Amino acid sequence: MSHKEISAGGVVYRKEAGLLQIQLITDRYGKVSFAKGKREPGETIEETALREIQEETGIIGKINKLIDIIAYTYNHPKHGSVDKEVHYYLVESQGGQLCPQIEEIRSVAWYEPEIAWKLQQKSGYDNNDFILEKALKLLGLKF
């Protein structure tokens, strides 16, 4: 019987003086990524995404739509084979104070979309490429 694990997070964006900005975190391994984490009992997947974003980055968000779900299997020392699903949402910033959760991530910042894309290409995770690309397309940007 394989173990199932659900995580959720999001690509957070905001309009600052009419210009679109994308939030990226730098994780504890120095890789560029998006805020995400494991679902807790009794939470909807959307609630998980918004809670994790707020805990990791200080930003209060509102879900716009689901970007996609990444599914993969990994081996856990205790549970054996684990089916993992990560649900990524497009999330609009509603405010809050940008503040990285130092136990979990190194830093968090806002970037122009072109720069966010270059950083993802240079120091992001491969399976996040299409998540960011899809998010930017949903926001009306051409790449």
C-alpha positions in Angstrom: 0.0 0.0 0.0 1.7 3.2 -1.1 1.6 6.3 1.1 0.1 9.5 -0.4 1.3 12.9 0.4 -0.2 16.2 -0.8 1.6 19.5 -0.8 0.4 22.9 -2.1 1.8 26.2 -2.9 1.8 28.9 -5.4 3.3 31.4 -7.8 2.5 34.7 -6.1 2.2 37.9 -8.1 1.3 41.5 -7.5 0.9 44.7 -9.5 3.2 47.4 -8.2 2.7 50.8 -9.7 1.0 49.0 -12.6 3.9 46.6 -13.2 3.6 42.9 -12.7 6.0 41.3 -10.2 6.5 37.6 -9.4 7.5 36.3 -6.0 10.4 33.8 -5.8 11.9 32.2 -2.7 15.4 30.9 -2.4 15.2 27.6 -0.5 17.6 26.2 2.0 19.6 24.5 -0.8 20.1 27.9 -2.5 17.6 27.0 -5.3 15.0 29.4 -6.6 11.5 28.1 -6.0 7.9 28.9 -4.9 6.5 28.7 -1.4 4.8 25.4 -0.7 4.3 22.8 2.0 2.4 19.8 3.3 -1.3 19.7 3.8 -2.4 19.5 7.4 -5.4 17.4 8.6 -8.7 19.2 8.0 -7.3 21.7 5.4 -8.5 22.0 1.9 -5.6 22.0 -0.6 -6.3 25.7 -1.3 -6.0 26.5 2.4 -2.7 24.7 2.5 -1.3 26.8 -0.3 -2.3 30.1 1.2 -1.1 29.1 4.7 2.3 27.9 3.5 2.7 31.1 1.4 1.9 33.2 4.4 4.1 31.2 6.8 7.1 31.1 4.4 6.9 34.6 2.9 4.6 36.8 5.1 2.3 37.5 2.2 -1.4 37.1 2.4 -2.7 35.7 -0.9 -5.9 35.0 -2.8 -6.1 32.1 -5.1 -6.7 33.0 -8.7 -6.7 29.5 -10.3 -4.9 26.2 -10.3 -1.8 26.3 -12.4 -1.1 22.6 -12.4 -0.3 19.5 -10.3 3.1 17.9 -10.3 2.9 14.2 -9.4 5.9 12.0 -8.6 6.9 9.0 -6.5 9.8 9.0 -4.1 11.2 6.6 -1.6 10.7 7.4 2.1 13.0 5.6 4.6 10.0 4.8 6.9 6.9 4.6 4.6 8.7 3.2 1.5 7.1 4.3 -1.8 5.3 7.7 -1.5 3.0 9.1 -4.1 3.5 12.9 -3.9 1.3 15.5 -5.4 2.2 19.2 -5.4 -0.7 21.5 -6.3 0.5 24.9 -7.6 -1.9 27.8 -7.7 -1.7 31.3 -9.2 -2.0 33.5 -6.2 -2.6 37.2 -6.1 -0.9 39.1 -3.2 -3.4 40.9 -1.0 -0.8 42.4 1.3 1.2 41.4 4.4 4.9 42.0 5.1 7.5 40.3 3.0 9.4 38.2 5.6 11.2 34.9 5.0 10.6 32.0 7.4 14.3 31.5 8.1 13.9 27.9 9.3 12.4 26.9 6.0 13.9 29.3 3.3 16.8 31.6 2.8 15.1 34.6 1.2 12.1 35.9 -0.6 11.7 38.8 -3.1 9.7 40.3 -5.9 11.0 40.2 -9.4 10.0 41.5 -12.8 8.7 38.6 -14.9 11.7 38.5 -17.3 14.1 38.4 -14.4 12.0 35.8 -12.5 12.1 33.6 -15.7 15.9 34.0 -16.0 16.5 33.1 -12.4 14.2 30.0 -12.7 16.2 28.9 -15.8 19.6 29.5 -14.0 18.9 28.3 -10.5 15.5 26.8 -10.3 14.2 23.2 -10.3 13.6 21.7 -13.8 10.0 20.6 -12.9 9.2 24.2 -11.9 10.0 25.5 -15.4 6.6 24.8 -16.8 4.8 25.9 -13.7 6.3 29.4 -13.9 5.9 29.4 -17.7 2.2 28.5 -17.3 1.7 31.1 -14.6 3.2 33.8 -16.8 1.0 32.8 -19.7 -2.1 32.9 -17.4 -1.0 36.4 -16.5 -1.1 37.3 -20.1 2.7 37.3 -20.8 4.3 35.8 -23.9 7.5 33.8 -23.6 
